[in-house]
Amino acid sequence: VQLQASGGGLVQPGGSLRLSCAASGFIFGSYEMSWFRQAPGKGPEWVSGIDTSGRQTYYADFVQGRFTISRDNYKNMLSLQMNNLAPEDTAAYYCAARPRRSVYQVFSQQQDDYNYWGQGTQVTVSS
């Protein structure tokens, strides 16, 4: 199982980045996906998530309207388009996968519910 995150970098405030997460070794379309982030000296926080089909998306209040999550189940790829970035968005960003075990399963923002994690990609927003 592998989740390979990429696309991070240094960007000025107001700029944009697109993160990608390539999945392999498991049935990607059967897993809910999320992005988490962790800033230096802070605990991890959930950023955004998407259901197995890609039709339902979820966002933390602090990224609502700025970030867009998407997935391509044919390419086993998860993406996060980040616009209007601010210095407080500086963090290591991680993609994570959670198996969908039931049609009644409620989407989770809790990191403990996610089985597989990528290695993280650093996003730095600074002028």
Buried (B, 14 or more C-beta within 10 A) or exposed (E): EEBBBBBBEEBEEEBEBBBBBBBEEBEBBEBBBBBBBBBEEEEBBBBBBBBBEBEEBBBBEEBEEBBBBBBEBEEBBBBBBBBEBEEEBBBBBBBBBBBBEEEEBEBBBEBEBBEBBBEBBEBBBEE
